[in-house]
Amino acid sequence: PRTKIPLFISPHANPYRPLPSRALLQPNPGCWSLDGLGSRLAIGPARRGGRATLTPRVLGPGLLQCWRECPMGLVGTEFQVVFDLPPGLYQYRFLVDGVWRCDDTKPIVRDEYGLISNEMLVTLVENNTHPAVQLEPSPIRRMNLDEGTILTTMPPEPPSRNPGMQIAVFRHRVSEILLHNTIYDVVPVSSKIAILDARLPVKQAFNIMHDEGLALVPLWDDGQGTVTGMLTASDFVLILRKLQRNIRVLGHEELEMHSVSAWKEAKLQYYGGADVAGMQRRPLVHVKDSDNLRDVALTIIQNEISSVPIFKSSMDISGIPLLNLATLPGILKFLCSKLQEQPEGYPILRNQISSIPIGTWSQHTGRASTRQLRTSGLSAPLITCLDFLLEDRISSIPIVDDNGSLLDVYSLSDIMALAENDVYACIELEQLTVENALELQYQVNGRRQCHTCLSTSTLLEVLDQLSVPGVRRLVVIEPMTRFVQGIISLRDTITFLVG
C-alpha cells in the first residue's frame, strides 16, 4: 500500500533577496512501493547524522534559521504540502521506513557529514506571482527497501525544462568549492618561478623568455624591492608592431641597450589610438596567498589576464613577496578533481556544450556570442592576425583552409619563436604570412596537436580535456569536415563556471 513519505528540506544558501515565494513540494508519485509510517515535513538549515537538528543558522531576514516540521496531507493520490519559501537554494531528502533516500534523477549534493540530498532552487516568476516549485514525476522504479539500492536502471535523464535553474544550482555548488579553498590548494608544494630584473635590456629579456619557454614573467624593481609588473608575449608583439611600422619607440640597436622598464615607460607614452583602450598606469594586479580560489579566478577573468602574481600575506626571511603565479589551468584542474568526486551530483555535466552558454561560436551555428569568432587563412598577413589577437584581447585564433576547415591554431605566445636567433630583426613583419610564422614555430618547437571537441561533447568531456596540462583551448569542429564551429578557452570555461 502507498503511504505518506516524509520530505526533508533545508535551506542551503540564499543568493537572492528574501522575497516570499509560494512553493508546492511533493514526493515523486510512483517512486517507491513501501510499507509506510507517519508523514511529516521538516524544514531547517542543518542535518547531522541523518536527523534534523535545531542548530540556528543566520541566513538573512525572513529566512529559515532552524528546523521545523510541517504535516503532509493526502491530495488526490499524492501526499504534499504547500507553504511559503523565500527564493534560495534548498536541500531535501526522503525518509522511507526509517531509511534516508534521495531521487538520483535530480541534482544531488553531499554535505560535510557525507549525507546525500537533493537540491532545489526556488525563484520568482517573471510576472511576480508565486511560483509553484514541484518535484517532477519520475519513471516508476523498484527499490530494495532494506538496502536502499536501486534494482533497475533508470533511463537517461531528459533535457532540463529549466536550464537556467540547472546552471544556477551548478554555479552555486562550484562557488561553494572555490570559496572554501585557498591558493595553497592549487600551488605546487615545490616549484620554481623565473623573475626578471626590470633593468635588463629588452632583447636579453625576450631571449630569456624564449629560451625558458615563458609566455610571461614577473618584473623585479630593485629600487622598490618588489615585483612591479609583468613582461608578456603581448609586449613583444607591440614592440614588433612599432618597429615594423616605423613608429619610433625603440630602434633595433636600442633593444640591446634600453631596459625593460624603459620600454614600459615608452609603451605608456606612445601606445596611441585605439590600441591604448583605456590603458593607464595602475598598480600591479595581484592576489594574496590567503585569498579564496573564487576571488582569484574572478581577478584573472575581470582583468582579462592569463595569470596573476601571488603575494605572501606576511614577509618571510627572503624578503621576496612573490610566492608564485596563479593560473586558470591550475584552478580548473583542482575544480575538476573536486567535481569528479561526486559526478552524479551534477547532472549538467552530462549536457552537451551546444546547450550551454560557453565559448565563442560561429554565426553559422545560430548561437549568440559576446564576441565574434575570428579565423584566419594561411595566406593572411601575420600582422593582421596579431591585430585580431590584441584588439579582441584573445589568446589564439583558428587557422582554416578555404572551406573553413581547421588546419592549426596560432597563439599569441607563438610570437616568441621570432626571438630565435633574432629572426625578428631579419624579416619584414608586413610581408610575413601566417603560414611563414607557423613554419618558424614548427622549426623551433616542432609540430603540435590541435585540441578539438564536438558540439555534441558533454561539459564533463570538455572539462576533462581542458584540465590536461598544456591544453588551453578546444576548437569546436564538425566531425567529418573539421569545419570550425566555435572555440572554448580556459577563460570561457572559468567564466561560465563562476557566472
DARAQUI-V876216 format. One record per residue. RES is the residue in one small letter. NEAR is the number of other C-alpha atoms within 10 Angstrom. Layout:
BEGIN
RES/NEAR
RES/NEAR
END
This chain:
BEGIN
p/6
r/14
t/18
k/21
i/25
p/28
l/28
f/25
i/27
s/25
p/27
h/19
a/18
n/18
p/11
y/13
r/14
p/16
l/15
p/17
s/22
r/19
a/20
l/16
l/21
q/22
p/23
n/19
p/17
g/14
c/15
w/18
s/17
l/17
d/12
g/16
l/14
g/12
s/19
r/20
l/22
a/19
i/22
g/26
p/25
a/22
r/19
r/13
g/9
g/16
r/10
a/20
t/15
l/13
t/13
p/13
r/15
v/11
l/16
g/12
p/11
g/13
l/22
l/20
q/20
c/19
w/22
r/18
e/15
c/16
p/15
m/21
g/15
l/12
v/9
g/7
t/9
e/17
f/22
q/24
v/18
v/15
f/10
d/12
l/21
p/22
p/24
g/22
l/20
y/22
q/23
y/25
r/23
f/20
l/19
v/24
d/15
g/13
v/12
w/18
r/19
c/19
d/19
d/17
t/18
k/21
p/20
i/22
v/19
r/13
d/12
e/8
y/10
g/11
l/15
i/21
s/26
n/22
e/23
m/24
l/18
v/22
t/24
l/19
v/11
e/8
n/7
n/9
t/10
h/16
p/18
a/16
v/18
q/15
l/15
e/13
p/12
s/17
p/12
i/14
r/14
r/15
m/16
n/13
l/17
d/9
e/8
g/13
t/11
i/13
l/10
t/11
t/8
m/13
p/8
p/8
e/13
p/8
p/12
s/13
r/8
n/8
p/14
g/11
m/15
q/18
i/19
a/17
v/21
f/21
r/16
h/18
r/18
v/19
s/17
e/13
i/17
l/23
l/15
h/10
n/16
t/18
i/24
y/14
d/14
v/18
v/19
p/11
v/7
s/5
s/7
k/8
i/10
a/13
i/15
l/18
d/16
a/24
r/16
l/18
p/19
v/24
k/20
q/16
a/21
f/28
n/18
i/16
m/20
h/21
d/13
e/10
g/13
l/16
a/19
l/19
v/21
p/22
l/21
w/21
d/16
d/12
g/6
q/8
g/11
t/15
v/22
t/17
g/20
m/20
l/23
t/19
a/21
s/20
d/17
f/20
v/19
l/17
i/21
l/21
r/17
k/17
l/19
q/17
r/12
n/11
i/12
r/11
v/17
l/21
g/15
h/14
e/10
e/13
l/18
e/15
m/16
h/17
s/19
v/24
s/21
a/17
w/19
k/16
e/12
a/14
k/19
l/13
q/11
y/13
y/16
g/11
g/8
a/8
d/12
v/14
a/10
g/8
m/11
q/8
r/9
r/7
p/8
l/12
v/16
h/20
v/22
k/20
d/22
s/14
d/16
n/19
l/25
r/21
d/18
v/25
a/23
l/15
t/17
i/22
i/17
q/9
n/11
e/12
i/16
s/18
s/22
v/23
p/23
i/22
f/20
k/16
s/14
s/9
m/11
d/9
i/5
s/6
g/10
i/14
p/18
l/21
l/16
n/20
l/19
a/24
t/19
l/22
p/22
g/19
i/22
l/23
k/18
f/19
l/20
c/17
s/12
k/14
l/18
q/13
e/9
q/12
p/16
e/17
g/23
y/21
p/21
i/22
l/18
r/17
n/21
q/17
i/23
s/18
s/14
i/15
p/15
i/21
g/26
t/22
w/25
s/19
q/13
h/9
t/11
g/8
r/14
a/13
s/15
t/8
r/11
q/13
l/18
r/19
t/20
s/23
g/20
l/18
s/13
a/15
p/19
l/24
i/19
t/13
c/22
l/24
d/15
f/18
l/19
l/16
e/12
d/13
r/12
i/17
s/20
s/23
i/21
p/22
i/24
v/19
d/15
d/9
n/10
g/18
s/18
l/25
l/15
d/22
v/21
y/23
s/16
l/20
s/19
d/20
i/23
m/24
a/24
l/22
a/20
e/16
n/10
d/13
v/11
y/18
a/15
c/9
i/12
e/12
l/18
e/13
q/12
l/15
t/19
v/22
e/18
n/15
a/20
l/22
e/15
l/18
q/20
y/14
q/12
v/16
n/12
g/10
r/12
r/10
q/8
c/14
h/15
t/20
c/21
l/20
s/17
t/14
s/15
t/20
l/21
l/21
e/15
v/20
l/19
d/15
q/18
l/23
s/21
v/13
p/10
g/8
v/15
r/18
r/24
l/21
v/27
v/27
i/20
e/18
p/13
m/7
t/11
r/18
f/18
v/26
q/22
g/29
i/23
i/21
s/20
l/22
r/24
d/16
t/21
i/22
t/17
f/15
l/19
v/18
g/14
END
